[in-house]
Amino acid sequence: NNNELVAILGNFVNRTLVLTQKYFGGKVPGITELASYDKETWKKYPKLNQRLSIV
């Protein structure tokens, strides 16, 4: 149902904006170095890793 999808997406966007304002002063934080456990997780998904080129 499109109405339900729009409501869920709107809720997600709203929560994201509220939390960004609350915890980061309304500014999106910069990219930081990945933690070791994050790097290990990315190694498990090489195709996704190549597509996003994060690591």
MODELLER restraints for C-alpha pairs under 7 A, 6 or more apart:
rsr = mdl.restraints
at = mdl.atoms
rsr.add(forms.Gaussian(group=physical.xy_distance, feature=features.Distance(at['CA:20:A'], at['CA:26:A']), mean=5.26, stdev=0.5))
rsr.add(forms.Gaussian(group=physical.xy_distance, feature=features.Distance(at['CA:20:A'], at['CA:27:A']), mean=6.68, stdev=0.5))
rsr.add(forms.Gaussian(group=physical.xy_distance, feature=features.Distance(at['CA:20:A'], at['CA:28:A']), mean=6.71, stdev=0.5))
rsr.add(forms.Gaussian(group=physical.xy_distance, feature=features.Distance(at['CA:42:A'], at['CA:49:A']), mean=6.19, stdev=0.5))
rsr.add(forms.Gaussian(group=physical.xy_distance, feature=features.Distance(at['CA:49:A'], at['CA:55:A']), mean=6.74, stdev=0.5))
